[in-house]
Amino acid sequence: MIHEKKLFVKSKAKVKTGIEVLRERNFDILKGKRVGLVTNPTGVDSKLKSTIDILFESPDVNLVALYGPEHGVRGNYSAGEYVDFYIDETTKLPVYSLYGKTRKPTAEMLKDVDVLVFDIQDIGSRSYTYISTMGLVMEAAAENDKEVVILDRPNPLGGNRVEGNLVEEGYYSFVSQFSVPYIHGLTVGELATLLNEEGLLNNKAKCKLSVVKMDGWNRSMYFEETGLPWVLTSPHIPHPYSAFYYAASGIVGELRGVVSIGIGYTLPFQTFAAEWINSVELANKMNSYQLPGVVFRPITYKPYYAFGKDKMLNGVQIHILDYDVVELIPIQFYFLQAVYELYGKSLITESSNNDMFDKVLGTNKIRELFIKNHKAEDIFSYLKKDTDNFRTISKKYYLYN
């Protein structure tokens, strides 16, 4: 009889997240306070135990309320789905929705808490709504004299990448809540500190803020290097590397009804495809630009839902080969350029909705600059005009080297 030897891969996390550091400190800053927790399924320790349960089970913590962003505290709501008040089945605690009637906690929602703890994994791009929720929680805390504690987590894009212009007047929204670049290069703890200290919250509000730092993280570290397990931050961000592809294609994905970026297929944010595209032709064109750190492979697929559902689409799959040198935002503008050069099509003008495109970019100037000649290079100076100054300002709030 042959006995199979089962192999188990042992993975020891190199990085301790904020919740683990706080637990090691026996929840010192929460003792004697009524605690409200803003979280979702990404709020876990390195063994995947929920921060909800960690705090709820601790005799040192009085957890009295939960607050859920987009997708809800347990992740049981889809993107954009209205979330109402409910009771958490496991803890029987009230769950106040921050993605329903209000996106900002009201005085009524906060009346039973002294401190709001925020523990959510972000993906490093301004248009991802969890940081918008964080900022609104901070504003509400300032207005209602509550403390805020941020349990820090890694930025999957690392801490050295800054891309994109600042948000301009008239283009603030839930996907561009604060005047920071599209890729800001900060952890949520660093970003919260910057928002608080630089007067970037509404009416220059300032809350009593504490950040529980990670142990072992550094700015050059990508998520795969942390040893931490990845919990999908939303249905279309299933892997830590998804954060890179989100920034490389998600802006073009806001152009409704013209192209698939892999949403509805098994490669969310990793493709550009449509029925009328010739895959090999597009791949050759995209590769002819010789963009650093990325290559494009011909692909044909049939989405299961969303744009192109049940239709055979042709295009390219984006393959990022070198995280360190790739520039993410320009990739999608080179795609728009390639489509114009190959087919004479302006996807921006053909789209049924440019409003969200401008909102995620925080300006209409980039769209206007691009459609003059349909050349990616025409927008680069505008995209980069604020990055050096932002780096200088944000370095004051670095918690990690």
N, C-alpha and C positions, 0 to 999 in steps of 0.2 A: 504494500500500500504506500503510495507516494503522498507525503505530507507537503502541502504548499507552504512556503514561508511567506507570510504577509509582510510587506514593507510599509512602514509608516514614516512619512516625512515629518520631521520635527522642525517647526519654524518658531524660533524665539524672536519676539519683536525687539528691535534695536531701539525703538522709540516708545516712550510712555506718553500717552495722550493726557490731556488735562484732567479727565475724570479719574484716571489711574493715579496721577500725582495727588489729586485732592483726596482720594481714598487713603493713600499712604499717610497723608497728613491728618487722618481721622476727621475729615470734613470740618477742619477748624473754623473756617470763615462762615460756615453755615449754622454753627451751633447756637441754639437759643433763638433762631429765626424761623419764621414761617416761609417756606420755600415754594416758589413756582418754577416749573421747569419747561423751557422752550426746547423741544427736541423732535426727532423723527427716528426712523429705523437706523440711521447712521450713527446715532448716539449710543455707542457700545464700547466695551473695553476690548482688550486684545484677545479675549476668549469669547467674544461676541455676546456678552451679557449686557442687556440694555441698561443705560443710565437711569431710566425710569425705575427699574427694579433694584438697581444698586442703591439709589437714594431712598426708595420706598422701604427697603428691608433694613436700612441702617438705623440702629437705635439712636444715633447721633444726629439724625436729620428728620425734621418735621416737614415732609413733602405734602402740600395741601392742594396743589392745582397743577394741571398740565396745559400747555399751549401748543397748538399744532400749526405749522406753516402749510404751504402747498403740499398736497399728498397726505396730510394728517400725521399724528404722532406715531402711529404704528404702520404708516405707509399704505393704508387701505383705501386711498383715493387716487384717481388718475390725474394726469396733468391738466391744470385749468379747471378741475371739477370743484364746484362749490362745496365747502365743508361747513357744516353747522355744529352747534354745541352738542356734545354727547357725554356719556359717562364711560370711562375706560373700563373694559370688562375685567381686566386682571386686578387693578388696584381699587376700582370703584371711585376713583377720583374724577372730579369734573375736568373735561377737556374743552378749553375755550379755543375756538377756531380763529386763526389769524389769516384765513383765506376764505372768508365767508362774507358776512355783513360788514365786517371791518377787517382791515389788515394791520391795524394798530390797536394794541390793548386799550380798552376803555377803563375809566376809573372804577366802574362796577366790576370788571374782570380782575382788577388788582387789589380790591379792598381787603382781601383776606391774606395777602402776602406781604412780606418785608423785603424779600430779595428775589430777583429773577435770574435763574441760571440758564445760560444758552449753551447747548451742546449739539451742534449740527456740523456735518462734514460739508465743506464748500468745495467748489471746483476751480476757483481762481478767476472766473470771468464775471464782469459787472452785471451782465444780463441774467445771470442765474439768481433766482429770487430769494434765496435764503439770506443773503447779506442784506437785502432790502428789508426783510423781516427783522433781522438783527438791529438795524438802524432805527426802525420804527419802535421796537421794544425799548431801545435806549431812550428815544424821545419820550415815550409814555412814562418810563421810569423817572426821567427828569421832571416831568410835569406833575407826577404823583408822589414825589419824594420816596422813591424805592431804589434799592441798590441793584446793580447788575454785575453778575459774575460770568465771564466768558471762559468756558473750558476749551482750551486751544487744541487745534488739530492741524495736520500738515496741509499745505497747499500742494495739490497734485502736480501743478505746473512748476513747482520749485519756487524759490524765493528771489530769483534773479531776473525773471522775465517781466518786462513792462512793455506793453504794446497798446497803441490807440490814444486818441485825443480825449480831452475832458468833455463832460456833458455840457451842452450849451443851453442858455435860457430858452424855454419853449419846448425842450425835449426831455425834461425830467419825467420819469414814469416809474412804474414798479420794476421795469427791466433796465432802468438807468436812474436809480434813486439818488445817487450821490456823484459829486464831481470828482471822479477818479477815472483813470484810464480803463479801457475795456479789459485789459489784462493788467492787474494791479501789483502782482508779485508779493502779496502780503498774506499772512495767516489771518484767520478771523479775529484773533486776539489783537494782532498788530493793526488791522484795519479798524477795529472798534476804537482803539486808542487814538488813531489818527482822526477818525470822524469826531470823536469827543473833544480832542485838544485843538483841532484846526477849525472848529466852528462850522462843520459841514452838515450837522443835523439841522432840522427845521428850526428857524428862529435862533440859530446858534445855541440850541439847548445843550446842556452838559449834565450828564448823570454821574452818580457816584459809581465808578467803574473799577472792577478788579479783574485781572486776567490770571488764570492758573496756567502757567507755561507748561509746555511739553518738556520732556527730558530726552535728550539724544537726537533731536532734529537739527539739521543745519540747512542753510539756504540752497545749497547745491543738490540737495537730496530729492529724488523723485519718489513717488509713493511706493513703488515696487521695492525700493531700498530700505523702507522703514521696517519691514517684517510684519507690518500690521495687515490684518485681513481687510479686504475691501467689501463694503456693503454698498450696493448700488444706491446712488444718491437720488435717483429718479429712474423710471422705467427705461429711459433711453441713454442712461449713463451706467451701463452694466459693469464696466471695467475701469481701473484707475487711469488707463491711457485714454479712455473716452473723453476725458477733460481736454486733451490736446485736440481731438477731432472736433469737439464742440466749438472750440475757438476758431478752427480752420474752415468750418462750413456752416455754422449755425446762423450767421448773419444772412447769407444767401438763402438759407432755409426759411427766412421770414418773407421771402418773395413768394407769395401764394400762387399756386396753380401753374408753375412753370418748370419745376425740376424736383427730382427726388434727391435727398441727401442721405438716403439709407434708412430713414424712419419708416417703419412698417416692414422692414426686412431685417436680416440678422446682423446688419452692419450700420447701426445708427450713427449718423454724422460722418461716415467714412466713404461716402460715394457722391458723385455728381452724375445723374442719369436721367434720360428721357427717351421716349419712343423714337424721336427723329434724329438722335445722335448716332454717329458711327463710332463705335468704341475704339477701334484701332486708330482711327484718324484723330480722335480727341486725345488719346493717350500719347500719341506721337507729338501732337501740338503742345500739350502740357509739359512733356519731358523736354521739348526743345527750349523751354524757358530756363532750364537748368537751375531750378530753385534749390537752394541749399537744404540738405537733410531730408528730402522727400522725393519719392518717385510715384508714378501713376501707372496703374495696370488696367488693361481693358477688362470690362466686366459686363455681363448681361444677367439680369435677374428679374423676378416677378414679385413685387411687394405683396404682402399678405393683407395690408391695410394702408391707409393714408394715401398720399399722392401716387398715382399709377397702379392702384390696387388691381390685381389680376391681369395687368398688362405687362408685356415683355419690354423692359427698359434696357437701354444700352448706355454705357458711359465708362467712367473710370473709378477704380478704387484708389483712395489715397493711402499710401504707405509711408508713414514717417519712420525714417531709418536712423535719424540722429536728433534726439531731443535738444541737444545743446545748440545746434546751429539753425534749426528750422525757424522760420518766421511764420506765424500761424495766420494772422488776419489776412495777409496778402494772398494766400493760396486761393481763396474763393474769388478774389478780384481777377486773378489770372485766369480762373475758369470762365468768368464773365467775358474777359478779353478773348479767350480762345473761341468761345461760342460766336462772338461777333465776327472774328476773323474767318472762321470756317463757314458759318451759315448766314452771316449778315443779320443775326437776331440780337436784339437788345432785351435781355430778360428783365431788366429793371423796368423798362417802359411797357413790356408785355404783361407784367405782374398785375394782378387785381388788387394788390395792397402794398403800397410803398410806405405806409404810415409806420408799421412795425419795423421795417427795415431802417428807417430814420431813427426811430426810438432806440433801438439797440445800439446804433452807432452814436447816439447822443447829439446828432446834428443832421441837417439836410445837405450840408456843404459837400460831403464826400460823394453822395449820389450825384449832385450837380456837376462836380468836377469830373467824375468818371464818365458820365454820359456825353460829355463834349467830344471825346475822342475814343472812348472805350479802351483806354490804356491804363493798366494797373499802376504804372509808374506815376501817373498824374495825381494820384491821391496820397502818395507816400509822404510828401512834405507835410501835408495836413495831418495825416495820421500820427506823425512823429513830433509835431510842434510842441507838445506839452510833456513829453516823456522825461526829458532831462531834468526839468524843474520838479516834476513829481518825484523822481528818484531822490533828489536833494531833500525834499520835504519829508518823504516817507522814511528815509534812513534814520530820522530822529526817533522813530517809533519801532525800529527793529528790536525784537526780543531775542533774536538768534543771529549767529554769525554766518 
